[in-house]
Amino acid sequence: MSRPLRIAVVGAGPAGIYTVDALLKSGAEVSVDIFERMPAPFGLIRYGVAPDHPRIKGIVDALHRVLEKPGVRLFGDVDYGTDLKLEELRQFYDAVVFATGAVADRPLDIPGTDLTDSHGAADFVSWYDATRTSPATGHSPPAQSPSSASATWPSTWPGCWPNRPRRCW
């Protein structure tokens, strides 16, 4: 009796989950473990789409159905390179798929990017979507309460927008 192929997928964003879906539909008998750096899956759909875009965020339903399929396990809050290394994955899996997104902005060679209040999209979206830390800077949520946070952005980066306490970090 043969065992299913054991596949590790690093990254639980849309690319990682679509990869899992393709593997499950391939006809091969597979068992897939997904490792995600963030505590919850869905990558940019969860952490990079503005909350006022519910239609785009609706894709989460389709991605969630893949995660509910038999033979799929999700391990969140696991940082590849820190908590898990390639050598370890190779010991337990027949194949490893990397489906990670950009965690930092790519430097642009344009005037003004070196200015104090110039921030790339990855930092801005992390701040706007209130993720635990900014990917590029590693800023964590402030210890201060939202009511005591500064009302301007970006000069008080990282900070909070006024009247948006759920967006503070």
Residue pairs with C-beta under 8 A, 6 or more apart in sequence:
2 29
4 28
4 29
4 30
4 31
4 71
5 28
5 29
5 30
5 31
5 94
5 95
6 30
6 31
6 32
6 33
6 92
6 93
6 94
7 23
7 30
7 31
7 32
7 33
7 93
7 94
7 95
7 96
7 97
8 32
8 33
8 34
8 35
8 89
8 92
8 93
8 95
8 96
8 97
9 16
9 19
9 20
9 32
9 33
9 34
9 35
9 96
9 97
9 99
10 16
10 34
10 35
10 80
10 84
10 89
10 96
10 97
10 98
10 99
10 100
11 34
11 35
11 36
11 37
11 43
11 98
11 99
11 100
11 101
12 34
12 35
12 36
12 38
12 41
12 42
12 43
12 67
12 74
12 76
13 41
13 42
13 43
13 44
13 45
13 99
13 100
13 101
14 42
14 43
14 44
14 45
14 59
14 63
15 43
15 99
15 101
16 34
16 36
16 43
16 97
16 99
16 100
17 34
17 41
17 42
17 63
17 66
17 67
18 66
19 97
19 99
20 32
20 34
20 66
20 67
20 72
21 66
23 30
23 32
24 30
24 32
24 66
24 69
24 71
24 72
30 71
31 71
32 71
32 72
32 73
33 73
33 74
33 75
33 93
34 41
34 67
34 72
34 73
34 74
34 75
35 75
35 78
35 80
35 84
36 74
36 75
36 76
36 77
36 78
37 77
37 78
37 79
37 80
37 100
37 103
38 46
38 47
38 76
38 77
38 131
38 132
39 76
39 77
39 132
40 46
40 76
41 63
41 67
41 74
41 76
42 60
42 63
43 101
44 101
45 56
45 57
45 59
45 60
45 63
46 57
46 60
46 129
47 125
47 126
47 129
47 131
48 125
48 129
49 56
49 57
49 129
50 128
50 129
51 57
51 129
66 72
67 74
78 84
80 98
80 100
86 96
89 96
90 96
102 122
102 135
103 122
103 135
103 136
104 120
104 122
104 135
104 136
105 120
105 121
105 122
105 123
105 136
106 120
107 113
108 120
112 118
113 120
116 155
117 154
117 155
117 157
119 127
119 154
119 157
120 136
122 134
122 135
122 136
123 134
123 135
123 136
123 137
123 157
126 133
126 134
126 135
126 136
127 134
127 139
127 153
127 157
127 158
127 167
127 169
128 167
129 167
130 141
130 166
130 167
130 168
130 169
131 169
132 140
132 141
132 169
133 139
133 140
134 158
137 158
139 158
139 169
140 169
141 168
141 169
142 149
142 158
142 159
142 160
142 168
142 169
146 160
146 165
146 168
147 165
149 156
149 159
149 160
149 168
150 156
150 159
150 160
151 160
151 161
151 162
152 159
153 159
153 160
153 161
158 169
159 168
160 167
160 168
160 169
161 167
161 168
